[in-house]
Amino acid sequence: MTRHATELPSFDTLMEMATERPEELENLRQRMTEDILRNAPPERRRRLLGVVFRIDAERRMAKNPLQACIKISQMMMDSALELRDGILGPLPVRNESRPAQIIPLRRSKPNR
């Protein structure tokens, strides 16, 4: 496994950077992204550049950091589902035309 030149600081340090020095945190993010791209195999670099472009676009279009986080998280989930479908095949579609069987639940008498 390749060790990257830029190490990730501790969580507490990252939190401090986010609240007090956001430009430093952004510089760290860019350096680490560049480090990953530089060390990526050439046959994967183009795909990674595309992913970085999409992430940066979502961050720019987001109204706030939380919205960006949610959008990027959804991108990751979509990618994981695509991978799962590629390995296992798509999940069967449920037939929603059949009515569901409803099972009544009865409240039991409390034990005293």
N, C-alpha and C positions, 0 to 999 in steps of 0.2 A: 504494500500500500504506500503510495507516495505521500510524503509529509510536506505540507504546504509551508511556504515561507512565512505567511501571516497567520499567527495563532489567534484563536478566538479567546477574548478576555472572559473573565468570570461573569456570571449572571449579574452580580451586584455592580460590577464595573460597567457592564452594558446598560443597566438601569440608570446609573449615574450619568453616563454619556447621553442617553436619550433625554433625560430631563435637563441637564446642565450644559451639554456640549453636543447638540444634535449634528452640527456640521462635522465633528470628529467621527461620530458614529456613521454618518453617510460616507465619509472618506474610507473608513474601515470596510464598510460593505462593498464599496467599489474596488478596493484593493483585493479583497478576498475573492470577489467575482472574477477579476482579471487573473488572479493566481490560478483559480480553478480552470479557466479557459486556456491559459498558457500551458497547463500541465495535462490537459485533456488530449486523448489520442486524436490525430487529425481527422479520422473518419467520424468522430462524434462532435467535433468542434462546431460545425455548421448548425447542427441541431441544437446544441447548447446556446449558441448565439441567438437562435430564434426564440428559445425559451426566455433568455435574458431580455430580449426585445419586448416580448409579450408582458413579462413581469413589470418592466419599466413603464410600459404603456398603461397598464392597470394602475400603477402607483400615481402616474401623472393625472389620469382621469378621475381618480377617487377624490371625493370631497374631503376626506379626512383619513388618517392612518388606519382607523378601525375598518373603514370600508375597503381600503386597499388590502388589508389583511384577510378579510372575508373573501374578496374576489380571488386573491392568490390561493387561498386555501381551497376554494371551489375548483380552481384550475388543477391543483394537485389531486383532488378527489376524482375529477374527471379523468385525469391521466391514469390513476390507479385502477379505475373501473375499466378503462380501455385496455390496460394491461391484463386485467383479470379476464375480460372477454376474449382477448387474444389467446390466453392460455387455456381457459375452460370452455370457451364458446359463450355466446350470449345466454342470459337466463331466459327461461320460457316466459312468455307473456301470459299473465293471468286472464282467464275468461271472466270478465266482469258482468256478463249478461245473466249469469245464474244468481239468484238471490242467495244471500248468506243465510245459514241456519242460525237462528237466534236461540240461545239456551238461557232460560230464565234462571236467575240466581235467587235463592231464598235466604233470608237472614236467619241465622241460627239463634236460638234462645241463649242469652248470656248465662254463664255458669255462676251460680251464687253460693 
